[in-house]
């Protein structure tokens, strides 16, 4: 496991979410009322980009097939049967966002 610097904290605070790539993995970062989270940027059901969906509280809505995932845990809440959304440990250090990747 390795921690990778992926984004400036201030940039995420402005938008509330940000798509980034680290070590060949597409990630979606979230700032939910000051708490940081990171998930796969791609829905595990049908490869839709979750950045094109909406966020309501702690839920990200997939733009295809009405899927919903709980951002902190990745647990699927609604939609076609598929694996849960992959989540990644996040930390903030020196104004930067770091993600732990395998």
C-alpha positions as CSV (number, residue, x, y, z in Angstrom):
1,X,0.0,0.0,0.0
2,X,1.2,3.5,-0.8
3,X,0.0,7.0,-0.1
4,X,-0.2,9.2,-3.2
5,X,-0.7,12.9,-3.4
6,X,-3.7,13.5,-5.7
7,X,-5.1,17.0,-5.3
8,X,-5.0,20.4,-3.7
9,X,-7.4,20.6,-0.8
10,X,-8.6,24.1,-1.8
11,X,-9.6,23.0,-5.3
12,X,-11.8,20.3,-3.8
13,X,-13.4,22.7,-1.3
14,X,-14.6,24.9,-4.1
15,X,-16.4,22.2,-6.1
16,X,-17.3,19.6,-3.4
17,X,-16.0,16.8,-5.6
18,X,-13.2,16.2,-8.1
19,X,-12.2,13.5,-10.5
20,X,-8.5,12.6,-10.4
21,X,-6.3,9.8,-11.6
22,X,-3.6,8.1,-9.6
23,X,-1.5,5.1,-10.5
24,X,-3.8,4.4,-13.4
25,X,-6.9,4.4,-11.2
26,X,-9.8,6.9,-11.9
27,X,-10.9,8.3,-8.5
28,X,-13.7,10.6,-7.4
29,X,-12.9,12.8,-4.4
30,X,-15.7,14.2,-2.2
31,X,-15.8,17.0,0.4
32,X,-19.0,16.3,2.4
33,X,-19.3,19.1,4.9
34,X,-15.6,19.0,5.6
35,X,-15.1,15.2,5.6
36,X,-13.0,13.8,2.8
37,X,-13.8,10.6,0.9
38,X,-12.5,8.8,-2.2
39,X,-14.2,6.2,-4.3
40,X,-13.7,4.7,-7.7
41,X,-14.9,7.2,-10.3
42,X,-16.6,4.5,-12.3
43,X,-19.8,2.7,-11.4
44,X,-19.1,-1.0,-11.0
45,X,-22.3,-1.9,-12.8
46,X,-21.9,-0.5,-16.2
47,X,-18.8,1.7,-16.3
48,X,-20.7,5.0,-16.0
49,X,-18.6,8.0,-14.8
50,X,-20.0,8.9,-11.4
51,X,-18.8,12.5,-11.8
52,X,-21.7,12.9,-14.2
53,X,-24.2,11.9,-11.6
54,X,-25.5,13.9,-8.7
55,X,-24.6,13.9,-5.0
56,X,-27.3,14.1,-2.3
57,X,-25.9,14.1,1.2
58,X,-23.7,11.0,1.5
59,X,-25.2,9.4,-1.6
60,X,-23.8,9.5,-5.2
61,X,-26.3,8.8,-7.9
62,X,-25.1,6.9,-11.0
63,X,-26.2,8.7,-14.2
64,X,-27.2,5.3,-15.7
65,X,-29.7,2.8,-14.4
66,X,-30.6,4.8,-11.2
67,X,-27.9,3.3,-9.1
68,X,-27.0,4.8,-5.7
69,X,-24.0,4.3,-3.5
70,X,-23.2,5.4,0.0
71,X,-20.0,7.5,-0.4
72,X,-18.4,6.7,3.0
73,X,-18.8,2.9,2.7
74,X,-19.3,2.3,-1.0
75,X,-22.3,0.2,-0.2
76,X,-24.9,0.0,-3.0
77,X,-28.2,1.3,-1.9
78,X,-30.3,1.0,-5.1
79,X,-30.0,-0.1,-8.7
80,X,-29.1,-3.3,-10.6
81,X,-27.2,-5.9,-8.8
82,X,-23.5,-5.1,-8.8
83,X,-20.5,-5.0,-6.5
84,X,-20.3,-2.2,-4.0
85,X,-18.3,0.9,-5.0
86,X,-14.6,0.7,-4.2
87,X,-13.5,3.2,-1.5
88,X,-10.1,4.4,-0.5
89,X,-8.5,5.8,2.7
90,X,-8.0,9.6,2.5
91,X,-5.9,12.0,4.5
92,X,-5.1,15.7,4.3
93,X,-1.6,16.9,4.9
94,X,-0.1,20.3,4.2
95,X,-3.1,21.4,2.2
96,X,-2.9,18.4,-0.1
97,X,-5.2,15.3,-0.4
98,X,-3.5,11.9,-0.2
99,X,-5.1,8.6,-1.1
100,X,-3.9,5.1,0.0
101,X,-3.7,2.8,-3.0
102,X,-2.9,-0.9,-3.2
